[in-house]
Amino acid sequence: MREKSPLELATGVPDDDGRRWHLYTGPVASRAEKIWVGAWRLGFRASDDVVVVDGAPN
């Protein structure tokens, strides 16, 4: 994985780890068995990723 630029670090760009990230501002509906949820705010570090399996956080 490449190093992030200072701008990417300052704006909280997520790691390029093969997952697809989408912006949601309300409830998340998914047919997937497992999804990962995280939070980012500009200028702050990313939250821990939370794995949600069958609608319940693990």
C-alpha beads as a LAMMPS data file, in Angstrom:
LAMMPS data file: protein, C-alpha beads

58 atoms
57 bonds

1 atom types
1 bond types

-500.0 500.0 xlo xhi
-500.0 500.0 ylo yhi
-500.0 500.0 zlo zhi

Masses

1 110.0

Atoms # bond

1 1 1 0.000 0.000 0.000
2 1 1 1.380 3.426 -0.897
3 1 1 1.951 6.211 1.624
4 1 1 -0.744 8.871 1.805
5 1 1 0.029 12.467 0.865
6 1 1 -0.225 15.199 3.515
7 1 1 -3.548 16.304 1.973
8 1 1 -4.932 12.753 2.139
9 1 1 -3.849 12.469 5.771
10 1 1 -5.417 15.835 6.657
11 1 1 -8.733 15.044 4.960
12 1 1 -9.014 11.495 6.297
13 1 1 -8.876 9.551 3.040
14 1 1 -9.505 5.867 3.891
15 1 1 -6.871 3.218 3.187
16 1 1 -6.941 1.642 -0.270
17 1 1 -7.507 -1.889 1.018
18 1 1 -9.860 -3.226 -1.660
19 1 1 -13.130 -2.363 0.056
20 1 1 -15.577 0.090 -1.508
21 1 1 -16.612 3.010 0.662
22 1 1 -19.844 4.991 0.346
23 1 1 -21.135 8.044 2.159
24 1 1 -24.281 7.405 4.192
25 1 1 -26.043 9.900 6.435
26 1 1 -28.923 7.719 7.597
27 1 1 -29.835 4.067 8.156
28 1 1 -27.965 1.571 5.995
29 1 1 -29.910 -1.162 4.217
30 1 1 -27.862 -3.932 2.649
31 1 1 -28.524 -7.397 1.290
32 1 1 -24.926 -8.331 2.021
33 1 1 -24.307 -10.848 4.776
34 1 1 -21.383 -8.807 6.143
35 1 1 -20.594 -5.088 5.875
36 1 1 -17.940 -2.878 7.483
37 1 1 -18.914 0.487 8.940
38 1 1 -16.568 3.318 9.841
39 1 1 -16.708 7.054 10.400
40 1 1 -14.502 9.879 9.154
41 1 1 -14.570 13.620 9.660
42 1 1 -12.372 16.021 7.740
43 1 1 -9.167 16.686 9.617
44 1 1 -9.634 13.814 12.094
45 1 1 -8.481 10.211 12.198
46 1 1 -10.796 7.484 11.007
47 1 1 -12.807 5.531 13.558
48 1 1 -12.280 1.841 14.085
49 1 1 -14.085 -0.307 11.530
50 1 1 -17.093 -2.160 12.874
51 1 1 -18.111 -5.397 11.168
52 1 1 -21.884 -5.842 10.938
53 1 1 -23.104 -9.392 10.274
54 1 1 -26.785 -10.001 9.596
55 1 1 -27.685 -6.550 10.950
56 1 1 -25.908 -6.872 14.327
57 1 1 -22.529 -5.243 15.143
58 1 1 -19.784 -7.724 16.086

Bonds

1 1 1 2
2 1 2 3
3 1 3 4
4 1 4 5
5 1 5 6
6 1 6 7
7 1 7 8
8 1 8 9
9 1 9 10
10 1 10 11
11 1 11 12
12 1 12 13
13 1 13 14
14 1 14 15
15 1 15 16
16 1 16 17
17 1 17 18
18 1 18 19
19 1 19 20
20 1 20 21
21 1 21 22
22 1 22 23
23 1 23 24
24 1 24 25
25 1 25 26
26 1 26 27
27 1 27 28
28 1 28 29
29 1 29 30
30 1 30 31
31 1 31 32
32 1 32 33
33 1 33 34
34 1 34 35
35 1 35 36
36 1 36 37
37 1 37 38
38 1 38 39
39 1 39 40
40 1 40 41
41 1 41 42
42 1 42 43
43 1 43 44
44 1 44 45
45 1 45 46
46 1 46 47
47 1 47 48
48 1 48 49
49 1 49 50
50 1 50 51
51 1 51 52
52 1 52 53
53 1 53 54
54 1 54 55
55 1 55 56
56 1 56 57
57 1 57 58
